[in-house]
Amino acid sequence: MTVTIYHNPDCGTSRNTLAMIRNAGIEPTVIEYLQSPPSRDVLMAMIANAGLSVHEAIREKAHPSTRSGLPIRRSATTSFSKPC
């Protein structure tokens, strides 16, 4: 099995997730996304492969509209179909 984690070493959740993967005996490919952010195409593919809309993939806890109290609007541009 190949595992890739987009990791933020300053994030406790990310560190815990990386530790759980390693404790399972898997050495993942670690990409520190703040230093090497994924391209738009890679993000679109990851979201589509997960079966999510962009809205569903956003971590609302950290989303600017959540902090401001504004609702996150859904639109036709916030969902992707799986690539062919």
DRENDREN-874387 format. One record per atom (N, C-alpha, C): residue number from 1; residue in one letter; atom name; x, y, z. Coordinates in nm, 2 decimals, always signed. Layout:
BEGIN
{num NUM residuo A atomo CA u X v Y w Z}
...
END
This chain:
BEGIN
{num 1 residuo M atomo N u +0.08 v -0.12 w +0.00}
{num 1 residuo M atomo CA u +0.00 v +0.00 w +0.00}
{num 1 residuo M atomo C u +0.09 v +0.12 w +0.00}
{num 2 residuo T atomo N u +0.05 v +0.22 w -0.08}
{num 2 residuo T atomo CA u +0.13 v +0.35 w -0.09}
{num 2 residuo T atomo C u +0.04 v +0.45 w -0.02}
{num 3 residuo V atomo N u +0.10 v +0.52 w +0.08}
{num 3 residuo V atomo CA u +0.03 v +0.63 w +0.15}
{num 3 residuo V atomo C u +0.10 v +0.76 w +0.14}
{num 4 residuo T atomo N u +0.03 v +0.86 w +0.11}
{num 4 residuo T atomo CA u +0.08 v +1.00 w +0.10}
{num 4 residuo T atomo C u +0.01 v +1.08 w +0.20}
{num 5 residuo I atomo N u +0.08 v +1.16 w +0.28}
{num 5 residuo I atomo CA u +0.01 v +1.25 w +0.37}
{num 5 residuo I atomo C u +0.06 v +1.39 w +0.34}
{num 6 residuo Y atomo N u -0.03 v +1.49 w +0.33}
{num 6 residuo Y atomo CA u +0.00 v +1.63 w +0.31}
{num 6 residuo Y atomo C u +0.00 v +1.68 w +0.46}
{num 7 residuo H atomo N u +0.12 v +1.71 w +0.50}
{num 7 residuo H atomo CA u +0.15 v +1.73 w +0.65}
{num 7 residuo H atomo C u +0.19 v +1.87 w +0.68}
{num 8 residuo N atomo N u +0.14 v +1.91 w +0.80}
{num 8 residuo N atomo CA u +0.18 v +2.04 w +0.86}
{num 8 residuo N atomo C u +0.24 v +2.00 w +0.99}
{num 9 residuo P atomo N u +0.37 v +2.01 w +1.01}
{num 9 residuo P atomo CA u +0.44 v +1.97 w +1.13}
{num 9 residuo P atomo C u +0.40 v +2.05 w +1.25}
{num 10 residuo D atomo N u +0.34 v +2.17 w +1.23}
{num 10 residuo D atomo CA u +0.30 v +2.26 w +1.34}
{num 10 residuo D atomo C u +0.15 v +2.23 w +1.39}
{num 11 residuo C atomo N u +0.09 v +2.13 w +1.32}
{num 11 residuo C atomo CA u -0.05 v +2.10 w +1.35}
{num 11 residuo C atomo C u -0.05 v +1.97 w +1.43}
{num 12 residuo G atomo N u -0.11 v +1.97 w +1.55}
{num 12 residuo G atomo CA u -0.12 v +1.85 w +1.63}
{num 12 residuo G atomo C u -0.20 v +1.74 w +1.57}
{num 13 residuo T atomo N u -0.30 v +1.77 w +1.50}
{num 13 residuo T atomo CA u -0.38 v +1.67 w +1.43}
{num 13 residuo T atomo C u -0.30 v +1.60 w +1.32}
{num 14 residuo S atomo N u -0.23 v +1.68 w +1.25}
{num 14 residuo S atomo CA u -0.14 v +1.62 w +1.14}
{num 14 residuo S atomo C u -0.03 v +1.54 w +1.20}
{num 15 residuo R atomo N u +0.03 v +1.58 w +1.31}
{num 15 residuo R atomo CA u +0.14 v +1.50 w +1.37}
{num 15 residuo R atomo C u +0.08 v +1.37 w +1.43}
{num 16 residuo N atomo N u -0.04 v +1.38 w +1.49}
{num 16 residuo N atomo CA u -0.10 v +1.26 w +1.54}
{num 16 residuo N atomo C u -0.14 v +1.16 w +1.43}
{num 17 residuo T atomo N u -0.19 v +1.21 w +1.32}
{num 17 residuo T atomo CA u -0.22 v +1.13 w +1.20}
{num 17 residuo T atomo C u -0.10 v +1.06 w +1.15}
{num 18 residuo L atomo N u +0.01 v +1.14 w +1.13}
{num 18 residuo L atomo CA u +0.13 v +1.08 w +1.08}
{num 18 residuo L atomo C u +0.18 v +0.97 w +1.18}
{num 19 residuo A atomo N u +0.17 v +0.99 w +1.31}
{num 19 residuo A atomo CA u +0.22 v +0.89 w +1.41}
{num 19 residuo A atomo C u +0.13 v +0.77 w +1.40}
{num 20 residuo M atomo N u +0.00 v +0.78 w +1.38}
{num 20 residuo M atomo CA u -0.09 v +0.66 w +1.36}
{num 20 residuo M atomo C u -0.05 v +0.58 w +1.24}
{num 21 residuo I atomo N u -0.02 v +0.65 w +1.13}
{num 21 residuo I atomo CA u +0.02 v +0.58 w +1.01}
{num 21 residuo I atomo C u +0.15 v +0.50 w +1.03}
{num 22 residuo R atomo N u +0.24 v +0.57 w +1.09}
{num 22 residuo R atomo CA u +0.37 v +0.50 w +1.12}
{num 22 residuo R atomo C u +0.36 v +0.39 w +1.22}
{num 23 residuo N atomo N u +0.27 v +0.40 w +1.32}
{num 23 residuo N atomo CA u +0.25 v +0.30 w +1.42}
{num 23 residuo N atomo C u +0.18 v +0.18 w +1.35}
{num 24 residuo A atomo N u +0.11 v +0.20 w +1.24}
{num 24 residuo A atomo CA u +0.05 v +0.09 w +1.17}
{num 24 residuo A atomo C u +0.16 v +0.01 w +1.08}
{num 25 residuo G atomo N u +0.28 v +0.06 w +1.09}
{num 25 residuo G atomo CA u +0.39 v -0.01 w +1.01}
{num 25 residuo G atomo C u +0.40 v +0.04 w +0.87}
{num 26 residuo I atomo N u +0.35 v +0.16 w +0.84}
{num 26 residuo I atomo CA u +0.35 v +0.22 w +0.71}
{num 26 residuo I atomo C u +0.44 v +0.34 w +0.72}
{num 27 residuo E atomo N u +0.53 v +0.35 w +0.62}
{num 27 residuo E atomo CA u +0.61 v +0.47 w +0.61}
{num 27 residuo E atomo C u +0.56 v +0.55 w +0.49}
{num 28 residuo P atomo N u +0.48 v +0.66 w +0.52}
{num 28 residuo P atomo CA u +0.42 v +0.73 w +0.41}
{num 28 residuo P atomo C u +0.52 v +0.83 w +0.34}
{num 29 residuo T atomo N u +0.48 v +0.87 w +0.22}
{num 29 residuo T atomo CA u +0.54 v +0.98 w +0.16}
{num 29 residuo T atomo C u +0.48 v +1.10 w +0.23}
{num 30 residuo V atomo N u +0.57 v +1.19 w +0.28}
{num 30 residuo V atomo CA u +0.53 v +1.30 w +0.36}
{num 30 residuo V atomo C u +0.55 v +1.43 w +0.27}
{num 31 residuo I atomo N u +0.45 v +1.50 w +0.24}
{num 31 residuo I atomo CA u +0.46 v +1.63 w +0.17}
{num 31 residuo I atomo C u +0.42 v +1.74 w +0.26}
{num 32 residuo E atomo N u +0.51 v +1.83 w +0.30}
{num 32 residuo E atomo CA u +0.48 v +1.94 w +0.38}
{num 32 residuo E atomo C u +0.42 v +2.05 w +0.29}
{num 33 residuo Y atomo N u +0.28 v +2.05 w +0.30}
{num 33 residuo Y atomo CA u +0.21 v +2.13 w +0.20}
{num 33 residuo Y atomo C u +0.23 v +2.28 w +0.21}
{num 34 residuo L atomo N u +0.27 v +2.33 w +0.32}
{num 34 residuo L atomo CA u +0.30 v +2.47 w +0.33}
{num 34 residuo L atomo C u +0.43 v +2.51 w +0.26}
{num 35 residuo Q atomo N u +0.52 v +2.41 w +0.24}
{num 35 residuo Q atomo CA u +0.64 v +2.44 w +0.17}
{num 35 residuo Q atomo C u +0.63 v +2.40 w +0.02}
{num 36 residuo S atomo N u +0.54 v +2.29 w +0.00}
{num 36 residuo S atomo CA u +0.52 v +2.24 w -0.14}
{num 36 residuo S atomo C u +0.37 v +2.22 w -0.16}
{num 37 residuo P atomo N u +0.30 v +2.33 w -0.18}
{num 37 residuo P atomo CA u +0.15 v +2.31 w -0.19}
{num 37 residuo P atomo C u +0.12 v +2.24 w -0.32}
{num 38 residuo P atomo N u +0.01 v +2.16 w -0.31}
{num 38 residuo P atomo CA u -0.04 v +2.08 w -0.43}
{num 38 residuo P atomo C u -0.09 v +2.18 w -0.53}
{num 39 residuo S atomo N u -0.08 v +2.15 w -0.66}
{num 39 residuo S atomo CA u -0.14 v +2.23 w -0.77}
{num 39 residuo S atomo C u -0.29 v +2.22 w -0.76}
{num 40 residuo R atomo N u -0.36 v +2.31 w -0.83}
{num 40 residuo R atomo CA u -0.50 v +2.31 w -0.84}
{num 40 residuo R atomo C u -0.55 v +2.18 w -0.90}
{num 41 residuo D atomo N u -0.48 v +2.13 w -1.00}
{num 41 residuo D atomo CA u -0.52 v +2.00 w -1.06}
{num 41 residuo D atomo C u -0.51 v +1.88 w -0.96}
{num 42 residuo V atomo N u -0.41 v +1.88 w -0.88}
{num 42 residuo V atomo CA u -0.39 v +1.78 w -0.78}
{num 42 residuo V atomo C u -0.50 v +1.79 w -0.67}
{num 43 residuo L atomo N u -0.53 v +1.91 w -0.63}
{num 43 residuo L atomo CA u -0.64 v +1.93 w -0.53}
{num 43 residuo L atomo C u -0.77 v +1.88 w -0.59}
{num 44 residuo M atomo N u -0.80 v +1.92 w -0.71}
{num 44 residuo M atomo CA u -0.93 v +1.88 w -0.77}
{num 44 residuo M atomo C u -0.93 v +1.73 w -0.78}
{num 45 residuo A atomo N u -0.82 v +1.66 w -0.82}
{num 45 residuo A atomo CA u -0.82 v +1.52 w -0.83}
{num 45 residuo A atomo C u -0.84 v +1.45 w -0.69}
{num 46 residuo M atomo N u -0.77 v +1.50 w -0.59}
{num 46 residuo M atomo CA u -0.79 v +1.45 w -0.45}
{num 46 residuo M atomo C u -0.93 v +1.46 w -0.40}
{num 47 residuo I atomo N u -0.99 v +1.58 w -0.42}
{num 47 residuo I atomo CA u -1.13 v +1.60 w -0.38}
{num 47 residuo I atomo C u -1.23 v +1.51 w -0.45}
{num 48 residuo A atomo N u -1.21 v +1.50 w -0.59}
{num 48 residuo A atomo CA u -1.29 v +1.41 w -0.67}
{num 48 residuo A atomo C u -1.28 v +1.26 w -0.63}
{num 49 residuo N atomo N u -1.15 v +1.22 w -0.61}
{num 49 residuo N atomo CA u -1.13 v +1.08 w -0.57}
{num 49 residuo N atomo C u -1.19 v +1.05 w -0.43}
{num 50 residuo A atomo N u -1.20 v +1.15 w -0.35}
{num 50 residuo A atomo CA u -1.26 v +1.12 w -0.22}
{num 50 residuo A atomo C u -1.41 v +1.13 w -0.22}
{num 51 residuo G atomo N u -1.47 v +1.16 w -0.34}
{num 51 residuo G atomo CA u -1.61 v +1.17 w -0.36}
{num 51 residuo G atomo C u -1.67 v +1.29 w -0.29}
{num 52 residuo L atomo N u -1.60 v +1.39 w -0.27}
{num 52 residuo L atomo CA u -1.64 v +1.51 w -0.20}
{num 52 residuo L atomo C u -1.66 v +1.63 w -0.30}
{num 53 residuo S atomo N u -1.74 v +1.73 w -0.25}
{num 53 residuo S atomo CA u -1.75 v +1.86 w -0.32}
{num 53 residuo S atomo C u -1.64 v +1.94 w -0.25}
{num 54 residuo V atomo N u -1.61 v +2.05 w -0.31}
{num 54 residuo V atomo CA u -1.51 v +2.14 w -0.25}
{num 54 residuo V atomo C u -1.56 v +2.19 w -0.12}
{num 55 residuo H atomo N u -1.68 v +2.22 w -0.11}
{num 55 residuo H atomo CA u -1.74 v +2.26 w +0.02}
{num 55 residuo H atomo C u -1.72 v +2.16 w +0.13}
{num 56 residuo E atomo N u -1.74 v +2.03 w +0.09}
{num 56 residuo E atomo CA u -1.73 v +1.93 w +0.19}
{num 56 residuo E atomo C u -1.58 v +1.91 w +0.23}
{num 57 residuo A atomo N u -1.49 v +1.94 w +0.14}
{num 57 residuo A atomo CA u -1.35 v +1.92 w +0.17}
{num 57 residuo A atomo C u -1.29 v +2.03 w +0.25}
{num 58 residuo I atomo N u -1.35 v +2.14 w +0.26}
{num 58 residuo I atomo CA u -1.30 v +2.25 w +0.34}
{num 58 residuo I atomo C u -1.31 v +2.22 w +0.49}
{num 59 residuo R atomo N u -1.21 v +2.25 w +0.56}
{num 59 residuo R atomo CA u -1.21 v +2.23 w +0.70}
{num 59 residuo R atomo C u -1.28 v +2.36 w +0.76}
{num 60 residuo E atomo N u -1.41 v +2.35 w +0.79}
{num 60 residuo E atomo CA u -1.49 v +2.47 w +0.82}
{num 60 residuo E atomo C u -1.44 v +2.53 w +0.95}
{num 61 residuo K atomo N u -1.38 v +2.46 w +1.04}
{num 61 residuo K atomo CA u -1.33 v +2.51 w +1.17}
{num 61 residuo K atomo C u -1.23 v +2.62 w +1.14}
{num 62 residuo A atomo N u -1.15 v +2.61 w +1.03}
{num 62 residuo A atomo CA u -1.05 v +2.70 w +1.00}
{num 62 residuo A atomo C u -1.09 v +2.80 w +0.88}
{num 63 residuo H atomo N u -1.21 v +2.78 w +0.83}
{num 63 residuo H atomo CA u -1.25 v +2.86 w +0.71}
{num 63 residuo H atomo C u -1.28 v +3.00 w +0.76}
{num 64 residuo P atomo N u -1.23 v +3.10 w +0.68}
{num 64 residuo P atomo CA u -1.25 v +3.24 w +0.72}
{num 64 residuo P atomo C u -1.39 v +3.28 w +0.74}
{num 65 residuo S atomo N u -1.49 v +3.23 w +0.66}
{num 65 residuo S atomo CA u -1.63 v +3.26 w +0.68}
{num 65 residuo S atomo C u -1.68 v +3.21 w +0.81}
{num 66 residuo T atomo N u -1.63 v +3.10 w +0.86}
{num 66 residuo T atomo CA u -1.67 v +3.04 w +0.99}
{num 66 residuo T atomo C u -1.63 v +3.14 w +1.10}
{num 67 residuo R atomo N u -1.51 v +3.19 w +1.09}
{num 67 residuo R atomo CA u -1.46 v +3.28 w +1.19}
{num 67 residuo R atomo C u -1.54 v +3.41 w +1.19}
{num 68 residuo S atomo N u -1.58 v +3.45 w +1.07}
{num 68 residuo S atomo CA u -1.65 v +3.58 w +1.06}
{num 68 residuo S atomo C u -1.80 v +3.57 w +1.09}
{num 69 residuo G atomo N u -1.85 v +3.44 w +1.09}
{num 69 residuo G atomo CA u -1.99 v +3.42 w +1.11}
{num 69 residuo G atomo C u -2.07 v +3.42 w +0.98}
{num 70 residuo L atomo N u -2.00 v +3.44 w +0.87}
{num 70 residuo L atomo CA u -2.07 v +3.44 w +0.74}
{num 70 residuo L atomo C u -2.09 v +3.29 w +0.69}
{num 71 residuo P atomo N u -2.20 v +3.27 w +0.62}
{num 71 residuo P atomo CA u -2.22 v +3.13 w +0.57}
{num 71 residuo P atomo C u -2.13 v +3.10 w +0.45}
{num 72 residuo I atomo N u -2.10 v +2.98 w +0.43}
{num 72 residuo I atomo CA u -2.03 v +2.93 w +0.32}
{num 72 residuo I atomo C u -2.13 v +2.91 w +0.21}
{num 73 residuo R atomo N u -2.12 v +2.98 w +0.10}
{num 73 residuo R atomo CA u -2.22 v +2.96 w -0.01}
{num 73 residuo R atomo C u -2.17 v +2.84 w -0.10}
{num 74 residuo R atomo N u -2.27 v +2.77 w -0.14}
{num 74 residuo R atomo CA u -2.25 v +2.66 w -0.24}
{num 74 residuo R atomo C u -2.29 v +2.71 w -0.37}
{num 75 residuo S atomo N u -2.21 v +2.67 w -0.47}
{num 75 residuo S atomo CA u -2.24 v +2.71 w -0.61}
{num 75 residuo S atomo C u -2.21 v +2.60 w -0.70}
{num 76 residuo A atomo N u -2.24 v +2.61 w -0.83}
{num 76 residuo A atomo CA u -2.21 v +2.51 w -0.92}
{num 76 residuo A atomo C u -2.06 v +2.49 w -0.94}
{num 77 residuo T atomo N u -1.98 v +2.59 w -0.91}
{num 77 residuo T atomo CA u -1.84 v +2.58 w -0.92}
{num 77 residuo T atomo C u -1.77 v +2.51 w -0.81}
{num 78 residuo T atomo N u -1.85 v +2.47 w -0.70}
{num 78 residuo T atomo CA u -1.78 v +2.41 w -0.59}
{num 78 residuo T atomo C u -1.79 v +2.26 w -0.58}
{num 79 residuo S atomo N u -1.83 v +2.20 w -0.69}
{num 79 residuo S atomo CA u -1.82 v +2.05 w -0.69}
{num 79 residuo S atomo C u -1.76 v +2.01 w -0.82}
{num 80 residuo F atomo N u -1.70 v +1.89 w -0.81}
{num 80 residuo F atomo CA u -1.63 v +1.84 w -0.93}
{num 80 residuo F atomo C u -1.68 v +1.70 w -0.95}
{num 81 residuo S atomo N u -1.69 v +1.66 w -1.08}
{num 81 residuo S atomo CA u -1.72 v +1.52 w -1.10}
{num 81 residuo S atomo C u -1.58 v +1.45 w -1.11}
{num 82 residuo K atomo N u -1.59 v +1.32 w -1.10}
{num 82 residuo K atomo CA u -1.46 v +1.24 w -1.11}
{num 82 residuo K atomo C u -1.40 v +1.25 w -1.25}
{num 83 residuo P atomo N u -1.27 v +1.27 w -1.26}
{num 83 residuo P atomo CA u -1.21 v +1.28 w -1.39}
{num 83 residuo P atomo C u -1.22 v +1.14 w -1.46}
{num 84 residuo C atomo N u -1.22 v +1.15 w -1.59}
{num 84 residuo C atomo CA u -1.23 v +1.03 w -1.68}
{num 84 residuo C atomo C u -1.11 v +0.96 w -1.68}
END
